[in-house]
Amino acid sequence: MVRAALRVLGFELKGLASIALWIVRRPHGVPPGASAFSYAKEQAFMLTLMLFAMAIETVVVDLLLVALGVPGWLRYAVLVADLYGLLFAVMLAAASANRPHVVTDGELRIRYAAYFDVRVPLDRIVSVRTGRNLNEESMISVADGRLAVAVGSQTNLTVELDGPVTVVRPLGRRAEVTSIRFFADDPEAVPAALRPRLTVPS
């Protein structure tokens, strides 16, 4: 329980740092010569709607509590909770925007905001292919050695590995996977960047 709480606190700190990086338009973890691939555009519209709705709700609820004569301590507690919800949505948007997937000469790094990060050595990759799946059940899921990192309940890329790679789920649980599905805004660009870097058997 303590370990999970510390991981959640770490996510919050990374989210706050992401807002600062977002403001200065500085991507996180993209070294010189690497190729970065965004996944934030797919969820941008939904996050914008959510932020707008939450902002309206915050104002309306606060006015309603004032009109009803609710005690100040309760009103402020509700206001803090609503403002935290707004901050969380901003942190999610910022972290998604400046923590893209990354391909270097040595690895494929697959991420989701501040909550998930797995590094796959290129020499472990057997194949990479595009193909949309619209029925992913959760943001991060593992079943039968297959990892899915979904955006908006969908993935559009699959990487097959030559053996198990250890991944750490958001709350710290570990799993061994041999296949990874994930989402990129431009799925065709990822194989184009990967294939010249992969070792092709003779």
N, C-alpha and C positions, 0 to 999 in steps of 0.2 A: 504493500500500500504506500509506504514512504517512497520507495523507488519510483512508483508511478506518479506520485505527487511531484517529485523532483523533476521528472521528465516533462510534466505539464508546465511547471514553472519555467523550464528551459524553453519550451515552445513559446511561452509568452514573451520571454526576453528576446528570442530570435525574431518574433513577430514585430516587436517594437523596433529592433535594429533594422528590420526590413523596411519599415516606413521611412527611416532616415535614408537608406540606400535607394529607395524608390524615388524620393524627392530629388536626389542628386543624380538619378538615372545611372546607377552603378550596379551592374549585375554581381551576384555573389558566386564565387567558386568557378569562374570562367577564366582559365589561364590563357596567356598569349598563345595563339596558334590553334586554340580549341574551337569547336563548332558548338553553338548554343541553339537550343530548340525550345520555343515557348509552348506552353499549354494553357496559358491564362485567357486567351481570347474566347474560348468556348464558354467559360463561366462568367465572363465580364458583364454581359447583359443581365444575367440573373443576380449577380452580386450588386449591380447598380440598383436594380429594382428593390432588392432586399434592404439596401442601405436607405433608400428613399422611404420605404414603408416603415422601417424602424425609426427613422427620424420623425416622421409624422406621428407615429404611435407614442414616442417619447413626449412630444409636446402635448398631444391630446390627453394622455393619461395624467400628466402632471397638472394640467388645467382642471381635469375632472376631480383629482384628489383635493385640489385647493377648494373647488366649489363644494365638495362634500364635507369640508372641514376636517379632513383626516389629520391626525397628529403629525407634527413636523418630522419626527424621527422616522415614521413609516414612509412619509412622502419622500424624504431624502434617500431612504434605503431603496425604494423603487426606482428613483431617478438614477442612482448610482448603478443599479443593475441594468437599466436601459442604456445608459451611457457606455457601460462595459460591452454590451452587445454590439453597439455601434463600433467601438474600438476593435472588437474581435473581427468584425467583417472587414474593416480597413486593413487589419494585420494580415488576414487571409488573402485579400486582394494584392497587397504589397509583396508578401512572401511568394505568392504564385508568380508574380510578374518578374521578380528579380532573382529567383532560384530556378532557372530553366534546367532542362535536361542538357547534359554536356557530353560531347564526344572528343576525346583527346587521342593521341597516338597510343595510349596504353589502356584506356578504359572507357566504358560507357557508364555514365552516371545518371541514374533515373531518380527524380525527386517529385515530391508533392508538397509545395509550400515549405513550412518549417517542420512538417510532421513526419516526413519520410525521406530517406536518402539511402540508396544502395549503389555501390560501385561494382561493376562487372568487368573483370579483366577481358580485354579483347580476345586473348588467346583461348578463352573459354566459350566464345560464341561460335556456334555451328552455323546458324542461319538467322536472317532477319527478314520479315515479310510484313506487308501491309494487309489490312483486313479489318473492317469495322465490326465491333460488337457493341450493341446498344443495350445489353441486358446485364451489365455488371451490378452486383448486389450491394457493394459498398465501396468506399474510397480505396481502402487497402484490404485485400482479401487473399487468403492462401487456401488452396484445396488441391489435394492429390499432387503436391509438388509444383503447383502452378500458381504463380503470383500475379495478381491483377492490381494495377495502380490506375484507377479510373478517374476521369473528370466528367462530371455531368452524367454519371452512370454509363460511360462508354470508354472503350479503348479502340485503337486503330493500328497498333503495331504489336508484333509478337517476335520475341527473341528466344531462340532455342539454344540451350547450353549443352556442353559435352559431359556435364556432371553437376552435382549439387553445389549451389552457392548459398551461403548463410545470409539471411536477411533479418533485420530487426524491425519488428512492427512498432507502431507509434508508442504503445505503452510498455515496450521492452521485451515482449515475447519474441523468441527466435524461431526461425523455420528454415528448412532446407528446400530449395526450389531448383528446378531444372528448366523452367520455362517462365518467361515474364511477358505479360501483356501490359501495355501502357498507352497513353494518349499524347499526341503532339498536334499542334495546330496545322503543321505542314508535314504529314506523315511520309511523303515521298522523299523529303530532304534527309531524313534520318538514315535510311539505307544508302543513299547516295554518299553520305559522309562516312558511313561505317565500312562499306565494302572495300574501298581502296586501302583501308588500314588493316583489314583482316588478313590473316595468313591463309593463303589458298593452298591446299594440299596439291602436290605434284602428281 
